[in-house]
Amino acid sequence: MKTIIEPFRIKSVEPIRMTNRAERLVYLENAHYNLFALDSEHVIIDLLTDSGTSSMSANQWAAIMRGDESYAGSPSYDKFKKAVNHLMPFTHIIPTHQGRAAEKILFTIIGGPGKYILNNTHFDTTRANIEYTGATAVDLVIEEGKNPSLYHPFKGNMDIAKLEAFIKEKGVENIPMVMLTITNNSGGGQPVSMQNIQETKYICMKYGIPLFIDACRFAENAWFIKQREPGYAEVPVETIVQEMFSYADGCTMSAKKDALVNIGGWLAMNDSTWAEAARNLLILTEGFPTYGGLAGRDLEAMAVGLEEVVQEDYLHYRISSTQYLGEHLTKAGIPIVTPAGGHAIYIDARNMLPHIGPLKYPGQSLAIEMYLHAGIRACEIGTVMFGAQADGTEKAAPMDLVRLAIPRRVYTQSHIDYVIEALTEINANKAQLSGYQISWQPKQLRHFSARFEPIKNEAKRKEAFKNAFAEAEK
Ligand SMILES: *Cc1c(COP(=O)(O)O)cnc(C)c1O
């Protein structure tokens, strides 16, 4: 059979409220054209993020009822630890409320001024937690990984030559850790090959530097290895996952991704000295080491989620449905980052809307039109997110993308067909789309709360921008 069906039936449904364009225009104006400010009830298809938006299975909901809420020594922790250890053989498994809490603890221990943490590409919260300690976060992804239209099977790979050169230049004593983010979220959800994990480990061993994995999408990465890397087609995904982690000395994890739950995470490692320091910090910020900022029931749901996420029927459907969206958008003539990543499709809005310059936010313009036209919410990843400079000016980000992140087990093929139809229609009338200007913005992370308005008078756009920033300075 060619049709890949959702490998689940639906037992409990969550209604979607339909809206029309006139209603959506009102919601959008009230939200000052910022999609983060919309009520989610006013969204028909929500592709803002794949983080914490998964549907849990009947087995996970059953496990929720089995959660033991004892303060210390809960059997739910044992189940959680056993499930993690089945895939990731680390000695110390420290639960946290989400991924960034694990990062905060880890970098508090190993970071600090003068230190460098090397990664294929740091995720935003990872970078922020490293920089907060005064250390420097360095991205060393292969050159192919930076070219959106180029095909490469493992665009998330670490550049091994650059890695070694960097270690030699800055000195082993200043590099407490090398990391690999799998899949590479900030680089478009692109996978890292097993060979690259091995080569990274080889360099780390040569210089005596620990290798940690930012493991958020480990199962999706393993599926790509099975599909694309010679020698793995017949290897079970579980075995691939076990091999991936066998090369690492620890990991950070956001369970909101590949543990199929709505909240949770962990920090894992073999080093007992670091683990002791981590548990001491955990007690300050998260809680006792057998629950770490979570309820016993959350630990149970993660344990079941970890069994389900490596099932091959699930991964086949998961990665195929993302690819299905990518292929149909390409057929409709919409430029996307290729190849399709695991958890999201990224539309190249700058390329799609060449009549809207980067400082008029083509990504924001497309995301707004997707909402107005069909009630679809996506996320601009471009000049709105990265363009603001410390001195109050702005410049074009390297790319203007719109990310369509696919929640796990939430939408069916007809929902995705609806997205394809909407984008095809928008593409046919794309000359009608126009740019936006910012009428108010905060000093930092402006994409979450900035206010926008359609550009009415080009001559006044720059002046309006200056005023928007001056307002925030007050
Ligand atoms: C989501 C994510 C994180 C942070 O996890 P949270 O649970 O959101 O705190 C870290 N790294 C990567 C690659 C992620 O995708």
The ligand as a Gaussian input file, in Angstrom:
#p B3LYP/6-31G(d) Opt

LIG

0 1
 C       13.116000      22.707000      22.858000
 C       14.574000      22.585000      22.843000
 C       15.346000      22.870000      23.970000
 C       14.750000      23.453000      25.239000
 O       13.795000      22.646000      25.814000
 P       12.527000      23.247000      26.607000
 O       11.824000      22.003000      27.091000
 O       11.735000      24.053000      25.661000
 O       13.066000      24.044000      27.744000
 C       16.709000      22.654000      23.885000
 N       17.286000      22.215000      22.763000
 C       16.580000      21.936000      21.654000
 C       17.265000      21.429000      20.429000
 C       15.203000      22.103000      21.655000
 O       14.498000      21.837000      20.540000

